[in-house]
Amino acid sequence: MSDSERPDLVAFQELEHLILALADEMATWRRRAQEAEARLKTPPATGSRSASAALEKENRDLRERLEAARGRTKQLMDKLRFLRQQQESEAHR
């Protein structure tokens, strides 16, 4: 029986191949993660003022939308409270 025919050696070689492929894939993901972290740590040099102004405007717009949604939610809660009170008063009749 030759070494290439032994099932344990074939399985070992397959396992070794899978481990090497996994190690390569993990190295790729690690490199990509490190590159992404580096991009997050260093802000873009060009257009940073305009990007900052755009973000501030977007924040203002979102705050306004949030405040409008709060107002609508309060109105709906008031209507719901009124309808519940009406339902309860009709149930007691």
C-alpha positions, 0 to 999 in steps of 0.5 A: 500500500503506497502513501497516496492510497492511505485514507488517513493521509488523503484526509490529512492532505484535504484538511491541510488544503482547507486550512490553508485556504481558510488562512488565506481568506482570513488574511484577506478579511483582516487586511480589508478590515484594517484598511476600513479602520484606517479610512475611518481614522483619517477624514478625507482631505478634499471637500471636508468643509462642504461635507461637514456643512452637508452633514449639518444640513442633513442633521437639521433636516432630520431634526425638523422631520423628527419634531414634525413626527413627534407633533403628529404622534402627539395628535394621534395619541390625543385622538386615541385618548379621546376615543378611548374615553368615549368608548368607556363612557358608552360602555358605562351607559 
